[in-house]
Amino acid sequence: MRIGERTMRAVRSRSPGGPRGLTLERIDVPDLAPGEALIRVHAAAITPDELDWLADRLPATPSYELSGLVTAVAPDVERVRVGDAVFALTPFDRDGVAAEFAAVPEAVLAPKPHAVDHVQAAAVPMPSLTAWQGLFVHGRLGSGQRVIVHGAAGGVGHLAVQLAARRAAYVIGTTSSSAAADMVRSMGASEVIDSAAIFERGIDPVDLVFDTVGGEVLARSSRLLRQGGRLVTIADEPPGGVDAIYFVVEPDGEQLAEVADLVNEGALHPAIDSVFPLEEFRAAFERTMASGKRGKVVLRVIG
């Protein structure tokens, strides 16, 4: 479907080498394929290492999380209409959304949470869906079960703690920062443990380990599982000998709609590290690679 002869500003990665290879260019507004909606992007969130994902298909636009307004739809689109406020995690095998417009499959779109603005909404999709799928799809966590979340103060971990507590699980969080312990408790963890300690001692067996850290912490985690327990990680290949899985998050509009309901209820609070205007794209990507940040880095495309 042709959307006129318009152009837009878009961040483009032209060469490997991190933020230095980025430019802000004027390119054509994308045409719509069947099943797609054209989104006027208000905000786009970025993720550490995502520029590496583009290396084999340059030039390309980065960022895979957006919040914005539907401005056009393909004839077969039924779930969204022009004027709808939506947000999404978009597929990783196509151009991203650090641009003024993006063509997005309707299946990955969900109504934007009305309780937050576009910048806050853009920070939700990837970490919340990663936590959701890790806990409930792959981890099969149920009410009353025990779960330990490694990296509980991190971008995915802090949402996993909130989601697991909301499911009425008993949540144990590990963190490498004693300063973050109170924050993790405030999000619903019943126990918080220093990940540098010998955390296997003194912990009753758990039904699920959800690991966002990897390395030595992951290698030691199988000792925490009860008989029949599960280990889910987003960091490294898991150890053998247990029911374990490593996974990469998948876009899913239906799951994201459930997340949006929790945001609207005030039950889920995503962390934002910093916000940059689109024109400061290079500084934004440099910030994602900096140590000491907490939460998402977001590009404000409008306003």
Buried (B, 14 or more C-beta within 10 A) or exposed (E): BEBEEEEBBBBBBEEEEBBEBBEBBEBEBBEBEEBBBBBBBBBBBBBBEBBEBBEEEEBBBBBBBBBBBBBBBBEEBEBBEEEBBBBBBBBBEBBBBBBBBBBBBBBBBBBBBEBBBBBBBBBBBBBBBBBBBBBBBBBEBBEEBBBBBBBBBBBBBBBBBBBBBBBEBBBBBBBBEEEBBEBBBEBBBEBBBEBEEEBEEEBEEBBBBBBBBBEEBBEBBBEBBEEEBBBBBBBBEBBEEBBBBBBEBBBBBEBBBBBBEBBBEEBBBBBBBBBBEBEBBBEBBBBBEEEEBBBBBBBBBBE
